[in-house]
Every structure is written in C-alpha cells, then in structure tokens.
Amino acid sequence: MPEISKRGRDMPASPIRKLTPFAEQAKKEGKKVYHLNIGQPDIETPEIMLNALKNIDFTIWAYTPSEGIASYREKLAAYYNKLNYRIAPTDILVTNGGSEALTIAVQSCLSPGDEIIIPEPFYANYNGFVCAADAVVRPILSYIETGFALPPIAEFEKLITDRTRAIAICNPNNPTGYLYSREELESLKALCLKYDLYLFADEAYREFCYDSNTFVSPMHLDGLEQHVVIIDTVSKRYSACGARIGCLITKNKELYHTALKFAQTRLSPSLEGQIAAEAAIDTPDSYFEAVSKEYTARRNTLVEGLNKIEGVFCAVPGGAFYVVAKLPIDNADKFCQWILEEFSYNNETVMMAPATGFYSTPNVGINQVRLAYVLKQEDLRNALACLEKALKAYPGRISI
Ligand SMILES: Cc1ncc(COP(=O)(O)O)c(C=O)c1O
C-alpha cells in the first residue's frame, strides 16, 4: 500500500465528533439525545437570504472572481464600516467559510516551524489549520476561575521566540463565550507591535454579545493596520452554516496579495453562497434583536441551571453561544461517553463536548465540558435535569 504523508498522519481528527457513534447508538435504543455538543444553531436563517436563493436566475453556474463578487465585497465593506472598521472592498477576500479564511491566513503568515500563540481552550480546528501549514501552536492557559479572561501579557512574552509569527484570538470566544475588552485588545496591540506579530481575530460570533456589552475589534485600534487579520463567516451571524461563505480582511497589501494567490488556486468561492450572503446584508435589525433576546434567555437558563447543580461551576459568558463548565467528575471524556452509553433519565440523555479537545496542553480541563446553548429553553431545562441526575449516578463522581 502507498504511504500516507507525515502531515496526513499528524493531522488531528475532530474531537467534537468522536462521541457521535455513541449518540447514534443511544438513538437506536430509542433514547432522545439533547445535542449540546455542536455549534449548529436551531435559529431560522433570515427570510431575505433564503428568498435570494429561491430566486436565483443565472443560466450558467459560473466561477466568480477569486476574491469574491465585486457587488458583494462592496456591500460587505459597507456593513463593516457601519461597525467602524474603516476598510475598503479591496481589503476583503471572500472565502469558502471562515474555515478557508483561517487556512489561507495561516498558510500566508506562517512558514514550517513557525509558531502561533493561542489562548486555550480554543476552537479545536485551529490545531488542524496550523498542522496543515507544518507550523506549531503554542497554547497559553486561560482559567475558568476568571471566566477565561485574556492571560497576563507577561505570560505571552514568556512564550515568544524567534519563530513566533502570530497571536490568534477568537472574540467572542468559542468555546468559552468570553468577550475580550478594549483594554485586553489594547494590550495585545502593544505586544504585536513590540514583537512585530500578526494578530488574527476570529470574529465568527461578533453578533452574539449580551448584557449591552460592546464588541471591540482590533480593527478599531489605531496603528495596528499592518498586523491585523480578521476572520469572518456568515455561518453563525445568519444561522447559515451551509452557505459556506466567509472572508478574510486585512489592510496589509502584501499579505492580501499573498492570500489572493492561495485563493486563486481554489479558483472561486461558491456563487450561490455569495448571492445569498449579499442579500443577507439587508437583514433587518429586528432579526438580530430577536436572536439576541433568545440567546440571552437561553444563556441565563443554562448558566443558572448549571450553577444550581451541586459541584458544578461555570462563569457567565459575555458572548457567542457556548459555556465551559467544571463538573464534579474524574474525567470528562469518560463521563460524556458514559452518559450516552449507560445513562438515561425519562429515556433522554445529553451529548456534550469534553473540554480536553479544546486544550492542547495535556491533562488540562479534564473535568470540564463545553455546552452549546443552541436548543430551545425547554430542551435546555430537560437536558439540565438529565445532567443533574447523571452526575449523581456517575461512578466516577468526585466530591468538590
Ligand atoms: C470560532 C470559529 N471559527 C471558525 C469557524 C468555521 O466557520 P465556517 O462555518 O464559516 O467555516 C467556526 C465554526 O464553528 C468557529 O466556531
């Protein structure tokens, strides 16, 4: 048999999906499974976006420009400028999802052996994007006790070597829900300028900020224009994960032209995705107001419910739709499998993501899980009741 590449062998599998066979088995046995494990929202996609898709009238399903359709980039620039990003359409490269924007950003900025510092826990696929570039993730721990705030800058400095090229943040954060403050971003700005590093900001959850917290982007900071790379996507903003449209934004022209070369090798982002995404920009504010209200209520239900369970702790996150909670258990990987395989309450069970998949430091977060509040409140309440019973019955319970 021909050999698999070293990079192929090193490529990590998705930790979020590894419990899927156990959930499928539970369903075969007739159990209802509450999926708190993945970030697929149940919110309806804006009608305006779906209508654009239904009304498509092209006669040739053609390639589009590699950088994206001009009219879409113009409307996108106007959307960002309403948020005070101060960018031009020519700073935007439309991609096949935020995932491709991340791939291109990493490929364009990091050479083999180069290092990128990322506060952990972090979105697990960052490992895959960095591995595909033969580069190295240097994780820096953030802690549940502080709600996963940005670690002190002195801790970042300890990790900086002559191979460090970039710092990546996800704001608001997946998996922690933490929303970075202006002060935290200012401190990252000073660090990136001091060591001449790129700052990648993954803003997939920008629209999901609660409690009248203001969202701050590195695009709002003066003097960092050559260092900032924004990663964005329509997946979460419009509950349109299947559209596969995202973008990379940079004001650094050399980087933009490099990124465009990678974009040219995949020829074009999807035509119908861009048509729908362009229409989505006219989504009325009332859509976002309703969504934000719904997620705030869900977050409150989940966070209050979790903290009421004996031995469970989670902070109140300021954004996104995830929480990381600490459970009174020996091992979250074992517990998340056990609850699917061996436990049910009213013939129901819960699927969660063990937080170990979001840490790259070994043996950290072993008693933590990530929960996505992408279900209706009633389902969240049922899932919480099930979790409470399961924690009482679990043989590996540890008293805190
Ligand atoms: C933080 C973060 N970045 C990027 C992505 C990828 O998004 P897309 O669907 O646009 O590829 C996700 C998807 O869940 C995400 O959570």
The ligand as a Gaussian input file, in Angstrom:
#p B3LYP/6-31G(d) Opt

LIG

0 1
 C      -14.520000      30.056000      16.177000
 C      -14.887000      29.520000      14.844000
 N      -14.195000      29.900000      13.787000
 C      -14.472000      29.428000      12.566000
 C      -15.485000      28.518000      12.368000
 C      -15.717000      27.994000      10.991000
 O      -16.836000      28.541000      10.442000
 P      -17.319000      28.270000       8.938000
 O      -18.592000      27.508000       9.051000
 O      -17.534000      29.616000       8.396000
 O      -16.257000      27.530000       8.214000
 C      -16.245000      28.086000      13.452000
 C      -17.321000      27.103000      13.291000
 O      -17.915000      26.619000      14.211000
 C      -15.942000      28.611000      14.731000
 O      -16.613000      28.245000      15.813000

